[in-house]
Amino acid sequence: MNRQASTSYNQSVQRRNANETAIRGAKALGWFSIGLGLTEVIAPDKLARFIGVRDGSRTRSFVRAYGVREIASGIGILSRRQPTGWLWSRVAGDVLDLAALGSALQYRRSTRPRVLAATAAVLGVTALDVYYSQQLSGNHQNGKRPTKVRQSVAIGRSPEEVYQFWHNFENLPSFMRYVESVRVKSDSRSHWVMRMSTGKTLEWDSEITEDQPNRLIRWRSLPGSDINHTGEVRFDRLPGNRGTLVKLEFDFTSSLVGMAAKVGEWIGADPVLQMEHDLRALKQVMETGEVVRSDASIFWEMHPAQPDARNTRELYAS
């Protein structure tokens, strides 16, 4: 593997590890949210006194309502593969909590040191919520997932072979996990169907905008498509005729900011990790003639050492 391919691979591993770390942190926050919510629902009076807020029927009602919100957020986080939206909902809830504690500081009957301590604790949790929300959103500066997604893989076949295989678009579902079918309509146009984890499908027509044999294919989706994007795939010969470096790029249009995140939510996977998975599958198809799966490789995140047999059969069947 040349230096460029090795660097790309290392970056992919680092990104995947960071994503898995963020998911584990998010799940921990999910359990914390449920635990806190249950405490607020079951013992609102004791919690109010503990944080230094005057106990009363109105206070208990507010605390219970906050508890229901916490439980809902926790369940939402734990039930999703990429719980970005639910984490941001926790951030919004943290803002409400801080506002309520700020109001409590104005009451004479509140125990000010305890309210201040509770405020500091909420600020700490808010920092964690914001941090992991940004990690999973994929952009540390504004919390939004970038609309451009890139990946590459080194394949032990010539650029001519890989180009010819890719250019027959009806081959693409053999390694693109969520692409159900590609129907060629003309020399430049094709119709795509993507199957989502929810059972629904997305469909779009694609048009080739540039075709350089054995080097490059560029395309764009046509107006009226469920997914508006442009993309390109490059086939660069590796030094010493050791194969091909395939570079794949999708750019989701700026008019649909966050489309990449929506696709990830629909199919239940991060678009960057999904593209990485698909390119590894392409490598296997080109080098061995099939996608090799094992109990350890069919799951992309943390999983049991012995996966459930029923889930394994379903994944193989898909």
C-alpha positions as CSV (number, residue, x, y, z in Angstrom):
1,M,0.0,0.0,0.0
2,N,1.5,3.4,-1.0
3,R,1.9,6.3,1.4
4,Q,-1.3,8.1,0.2
5,A,-3.4,5.0,0.6
6,S,-1.9,4.2,3.9
7,T,-2.6,7.8,5.2
8,S,-6.2,7.5,4.0
9,Y,-6.6,4.2,5.7
10,N,-5.2,5.5,9.0
11,Q,-7.5,8.6,8.8
12,S,-10.4,6.3,8.2
13,V,-9.5,4.1,11.3
14,Q,-9.0,7.2,13.4
15,R,-12.4,8.6,12.3
16,R,-14.1,5.3,13.0
17,N,-12.5,5.0,16.4
18,A,-13.5,8.6,17.3
19,N,-17.0,7.9,16.2
20,E,-17.2,4.7,18.3
21,T,-15.8,6.6,21.3
22,A,-18.4,9.3,20.8
23,I,-21.2,6.7,20.6
24,R,-20.1,5.0,23.8
25,G,-20.1,8.4,25.5
26,A,-23.5,9.2,24.2
27,K,-24.9,5.8,25.4
28,A,-23.5,6.6,28.9
29,L,-25.3,9.9,28.8
30,G,-28.4,8.1,27.8
31,W,-28.3,5.9,30.8
32,F,-27.5,8.9,33.0
33,S,-30.5,10.7,31.5
34,I,-32.8,7.7,32.3
35,G,-31.5,7.5,35.9
36,L,-31.9,11.2,36.5
37,G,-35.3,11.2,35.0
38,L,-36.5,8.3,37.2
39,T,-35.3,10.1,40.3
40,E,-37.1,13.3,39.2
41,V,-40.3,11.4,38.6
42,I,-40.2,9.2,41.7
43,A,-38.8,11.5,44.3
44,P,-39.2,15.1,43.0
45,D,-39.6,16.5,46.6
46,K,-36.3,15.0,47.8
47,L,-34.4,16.1,44.7
48,A,-35.8,19.6,45.1
49,R,-34.5,19.8,48.6
50,F,-31.2,18.2,47.7
51,I,-30.5,21.0,45.1
52,G,-31.6,23.7,47.5
53,V,-35.0,24.5,45.8
54,R,-38.1,25.2,47.9
55,D,-40.4,22.1,47.9
56,G,-44.0,22.6,46.9
57,S,-46.7,21.2,44.6
58,R,-45.7,23.5,41.7
59,T,-42.0,22.6,42.1
60,R,-42.8,18.9,42.2
61,S,-44.8,19.2,39.0
62,F,-42.0,21.0,37.2
63,V,-39.4,18.4,38.4
64,R,-41.6,15.5,37.3
65,A,-42.0,17.1,33.8
66,Y,-38.3,17.5,33.5
67,G,-38.0,13.9,34.6
68,V,-40.3,12.7,31.8
69,R,-38.2,14.7,29.3
70,E,-35.0,13.1,30.6
71,I,-36.4,9.6,30.3
72,A,-37.6,10.3,26.7
73,S,-34.1,11.7,25.8
74,G,-32.4,8.7,27.4
75,I,-34.6,6.2,25.5
76,G,-34.1,8.1,22.3
77,I,-30.3,8.0,22.7
78,L,-30.1,4.3,23.5
79,S,-32.4,3.3,20.7
80,R,-30.5,4.9,17.9
81,R,-27.2,3.9,16.2
82,Q,-26.3,7.6,15.7
83,P,-28.3,9.5,18.4
84,T,-27.2,13.0,17.3
85,G,-30.6,14.6,17.3
86,W,-31.5,13.2,20.7
87,L,-28.2,14.4,22.1
88,W,-28.9,17.9,20.8
89,S,-32.3,17.7,22.5
90,R,-30.5,17.1,25.8
91,V,-28.5,20.3,25.2
92,A,-31.8,22.1,24.7
93,G,-33.0,20.5,28.0
94,D,-29.8,21.6,29.7
95,V,-30.5,25.2,28.8
96,L,-34.0,24.9,30.3
97,D,-32.5,23.4,33.5
98,L,-29.9,26.2,33.8
99,A,-32.6,28.8,33.3
100,A,-34.7,27.2,36.0
101,L,-31.7,27.1,38.4
102,G,-31.0,30.8,37.6
103,S,-34.5,31.7,38.6
104,A,-34.2,29.6,41.8
105,L,-31.2,31.8,42.8
106,Q,-33.6,34.8,42.9
107,Y,-35.8,33.2,45.6
108,R,-34.9,34.0,49.2
109,R,-36.1,30.6,50.4
110,S,-33.7,28.8,48.1
111,T,-30.4,27.4,49.6
112,R,-28.0,29.4,47.5
113,P,-24.8,27.2,47.9
114,R,-26.8,24.1,46.9
115,V,-28.3,25.8,43.9
116,L,-24.9,27.0,42.8
117,A,-23.5,23.5,43.2
118,A,-26.4,22.1,41.2
119,T,-25.8,24.7,38.5
120,A,-22.1,23.8,38.3
121,A,-23.1,20.1,37.9
122,V,-25.5,20.9,35.1
123,L,-22.9,23.0,33.4
124,G,-20.5,20.0,33.5
125,V,-23.2,17.7,32.0
126,T,-24.0,20.3,29.4
127,A,-20.4,20.4,28.3
128,L,-20.4,16.7,27.8
129,D,-23.7,16.8,25.9
130,V,-22.4,19.5,23.6
131,Y,-19.0,17.7,23.1
132,Y,-20.5,14.4,22.1
133,S,-23.2,16.1,20.0
134,Q,-20.6,17.8,18.0
135,Q,-18.5,14.6,17.7
136,L,-21.4,12.7,16.2
137,S,-22.5,15.6,14.1
138,G,-19.1,15.4,12.4
139,N,-18.2,19.1,12.6
140,H,-16.6,20.5,15.7
141,Q,-17.1,24.1,14.8
142,N,-20.8,24.4,14.1
143,G,-22.3,21.1,15.0
144,K,-23.4,20.3,11.5
145,R,-22.3,17.3,9.4
146,P,-20.2,18.4,6.4
147,T,-22.0,17.9,3.1
148,K,-19.0,16.5,1.3
149,V,-17.9,12.9,2.0
150,R,-14.7,11.3,0.7
151,Q,-13.1,7.9,1.0
152,S,-10.5,5.8,-0.9
153,V,-9.3,2.3,-1.1
154,A,-6.4,0.4,-2.7
155,I,-7.4,-2.5,-4.9
156,G,-5.1,-5.1,-6.4
157,R,-6.6,-4.8,-9.9
158,S,-5.7,-2.6,-12.8
159,P,-7.5,0.7,-13.3
160,E,-8.9,-0.7,-16.6
161,E,-10.5,-3.6,-14.7
162,V,-11.9,-1.6,-11.9
163,Y,-13.2,1.1,-14.2
164,Q,-15.0,-1.4,-16.4
165,F,-16.6,-3.1,-13.4
166,W,-17.8,0.2,-12.0
167,H,-19.0,1.6,-15.3
168,N,-21.4,-1.3,-15.6
169,F,-23.6,0.4,-13.0
170,E,-25.8,-2.6,-12.5
171,N,-22.8,-4.1,-10.7
172,L,-22.9,-1.5,-7.9
173,P,-25.5,-3.2,-5.7
174,S,-23.1,-6.1,-5.4
175,F,-21.0,-4.0,-3.0
176,M,-23.1,-1.0,-2.0
177,R,-25.0,-2.3,1.0
178,Y,-28.1,0.0,0.8
179,V,-28.3,0.2,-3.0
180,E,-31.1,-2.2,-4.0
181,S,-30.9,-1.7,-7.8
182,V,-29.5,0.4,-10.6
183,R,-31.2,0.3,-13.9
184,V,-29.3,1.7,-16.9
185,K,-31.7,3.9,-19.0
186,S,-29.2,5.2,-21.6
187,D,-25.5,5.7,-22.1
188,S,-25.4,8.5,-19.6
189,R,-28.5,8.0,-17.4
190,S,-29.5,5.5,-14.8
191,H,-32.2,5.0,-12.2
192,W,-31.2,4.2,-8.6
193,V,-33.2,2.6,-5.7
194,M,-31.8,2.8,-2.2
195,R,-33.4,0.5,0.5
196,M,-33.4,2.1,4.0
197,S,-33.3,0.3,7.3
198,T,-36.9,1.5,7.9
199,G,-38.1,-0.5,5.0
200,K,-38.8,2.6,2.9
201,T,-36.9,3.4,-0.4
202,L,-35.3,6.4,-1.9
203,E,-35.2,6.8,-5.7
204,W,-33.4,9.1,-8.1
205,D,-32.2,9.4,-11.6
206,S,-28.5,10.0,-12.2
207,E,-26.7,11.5,-15.2
208,I,-23.0,11.1,-16.1
209,T,-21.4,14.6,-16.6
210,E,-17.8,13.5,-17.4
211,D,-16.4,10.1,-18.4
212,Q,-12.7,9.6,-18.9
213,P,-12.1,5.9,-19.6
214,N,-10.0,4.1,-17.0
215,R,-9.5,7.4,-15.1
216,L,-12.7,9.2,-13.9
217,I,-16.5,9.1,-13.8
218,R,-18.5,12.2,-12.6
219,W,-22.2,12.3,-12.2
220,R,-25.1,14.3,-10.7
221,S,-28.6,13.5,-9.7
222,L,-31.4,15.0,-11.8
223,P,-34.1,17.4,-10.6
224,G,-36.9,15.7,-8.7
225,S,-34.7,13.1,-7.1
226,D,-35.1,12.0,-3.4
227,I,-31.4,12.7,-2.9
228,N,-29.8,15.7,-4.6
229,H,-26.0,15.3,-5.0
230,T,-23.0,15.2,-7.3
231,G,-20.2,12.7,-7.1
232,E,-17.1,11.3,-8.7
233,V,-14.9,8.2,-8.6
234,R,-11.3,8.3,-9.7
235,F,-9.1,5.3,-10.7
236,D,-5.4,6.1,-10.1
237,R,-2.8,3.6,-11.0
238,L,-0.6,2.6,-8.0
239,P,3.2,2.7,-8.5
240,G,4.8,-0.4,-9.8
241,N,1.5,-1.6,-11.3
242,R,0.4,-2.8,-7.9
243,G,-3.2,-2.0,-8.5
244,T,-5.6,1.0,-8.3
245,L,-6.3,3.6,-5.8
246,V,-10.1,4.2,-6.0
247,K,-11.2,7.7,-4.7
248,L,-14.9,8.2,-4.2
249,E,-16.5,11.5,-3.4
250,F,-20.1,12.6,-2.8
251,D,-21.1,16.3,-2.5
252,F,-24.6,16.9,-1.2
253,T,-26.0,20.1,-2.6
254,S,-25.9,23.2,-0.4
255,S,-29.6,23.8,-1.0
256,L,-30.2,20.7,1.2
257,V,-27.8,21.4,4.1
258,G,-27.6,18.4,6.3
259,M,-28.7,15.9,3.6
260,A,-25.7,13.7,4.5
261,A,-26.9,13.6,8.1
262,K,-30.4,12.8,6.9
263,V,-29.2,9.9,4.7
264,G,-27.3,8.6,7.7
265,E,-30.4,8.8,9.9
266,W,-32.5,7.1,7.2
267,I,-30.2,4.1,6.7
268,G,-29.0,3.9,10.3
269,A,-25.4,4.5,9.5
270,D,-22.9,7.3,9.3
271,P,-22.4,8.2,5.5
272,V,-18.6,8.3,5.9
273,L,-18.4,4.9,7.6
274,Q,-20.9,3.5,5.1
275,M,-18.8,4.6,2.2
276,E,-15.8,3.1,3.8
277,H,-17.6,-0.2,4.2
278,D,-18.8,-0.1,0.6
279,L,-15.3,0.5,-0.8
280,R,-13.9,-2.4,1.4
281,A,-16.6,-4.6,-0.1
282,L,-15.6,-3.4,-3.7
283,K,-12.1,-4.4,-2.9
284,Q,-13.2,-7.9,-1.9
285,V,-15.4,-8.3,-5.0
286,M,-12.6,-7.2,-7.3
287,E,-9.9,-9.3,-5.6
288,T,-11.8,-12.4,-4.5
289,G,-15.1,-12.4,-6.5
290,E,-17.3,-12.0,-3.4
291,V,-17.9,-10.0,-0.3
292,V,-16.5,-12.1,2.6
293,R,-18.5,-11.7,5.9
294,S,-17.8,-13.1,9.3
295,D,-19.5,-12.9,12.7
296,A,-17.0,-10.2,13.6
297,S,-17.4,-8.1,10.5
298,I,-21.1,-7.9,9.9
299,F,-21.4,-5.3,12.7
300,W,-19.7,-1.9,12.4
301,E,-19.9,-0.9,16.1
302,M,-19.5,-2.6,19.4
303,H,-21.1,-6.0,19.3
304,P,-21.2,-9.3,21.3
305,A,-18.4,-11.8,20.7
306,Q,-21.1,-14.3,19.7
307,P,-23.8,-12.3,17.7
308,D,-27.4,-13.4,18.0
309,A,-28.0,-16.1,15.4
310,R,-31.3,-14.7,14.2
311,N,-29.7,-11.2,13.5
312,T,-26.7,-12.9,11.8
313,R,-29.0,-14.8,9.4
314,E,-31.0,-11.6,8.6
315,L,-27.8,-9.7,7.8
316,Y,-26.5,-12.5,5.6
317,A,-29.9,-12.7,3.9
318,S,-29.9,-9.0,3.1
